[in-house]
Amino acid sequence: MRFKATILTALSLAMGLAVSGAYAQEPLKVCAAEDEMPYSNKKGEGFENKLAQLVGEELGRKVEYVTWTDPRFYLRDYLDKGLCDVSIGMDTGDTRVLTTRPYYRSGYVFITRQNDNLDLQNWDSEVLRKAERIAYVPGSPAEVMMRAIGRYNDMFNYEQELVGYKSRRNQYVKYDNAKLVSEVAAGRAEVAVLWGPASARYVKESAAPLKVTVIPDNNARADGEKVGFHYSTSMGVRKGDEALLAQLNQVIEKRQQDIRQILEAEGIPLLPEPEPALAMKKQD
């Protein structure tokens, strides 16, 4: 009986290893934007492309990108339907998916020209009340605060000029982060208010030296309700895929230094993770 049990145990172990090996050979299908820089594009030039390659390397799985063009529907049309396995950049705690532990935290920033020497620390700064042009993305926390300080209406026409793309279907509007940074670099705007990770690459590439100031996370609307400006980012998998979620958490823990190097090379302002991690959703 002991001999038979030993044989069965060995067979079970062998079968388990075979299944594990087969799974490792399957490609890791990553949901990625076709053209949403600096996150990702078809050429693999985004920082999330680099993070995806790191994950695939650690899991021993070849990365295959399943690209999307409209951010509003890719979870429903791709991830939920099993066409892809993981989204590299998700807000921690996004209820539409299962999210990993955060792998970085960042914030929205003020971008100005270094030579202007503007005293701009927060939304109470006099600079924001006197600036002729402030570039920002509608629908973001920046818009909420522009309303709170009474600058939304007089910036409306300028904000419309910044639209970089409008789809023929459903009127999806897109703002180009590089364009908004260039508005400040070229002197067409005094200030830009952008999500740090979305703007860092273009700040680094700017011929005109730019200054980045992380906006404090203590802002409130006119009615006193808090407006978040710091957020944590995780990787997301579809609900029910706890196995892949656990693997991704192991990768994040094991390769945290390598992940940080990629983010620092991008120039992303990194903030300490609060305890416990905030599960707030960032508005884009």
Secondary structure, DSSP 4 states (H G I P E B T S, - for coil): -HHHHHHHHHHHHHHHHHHHHHHHHS-EEEEEESEETTTEETTS-SHHHHHHHHHHHHHT--EEEEEES-TTTHIIIIITTTS-SEEEEEETT-TTSEE-S-SEEEEEEEEEEGGG-----STT-HHHHH-S-EEE-TTSHHHHHHHHTT-TGGGHHHHHHTEEEE-SSTT-EEE-HHHHHHHHHTTS-SEEEEEHHHHHHHHHH-SS-EEEEEPPS-EE-TTS-EE--EEEEEEEE-TT-HHHHHHHHHHHHHTHHHHHHHHHHHT----PPPSSPP-PPPP-
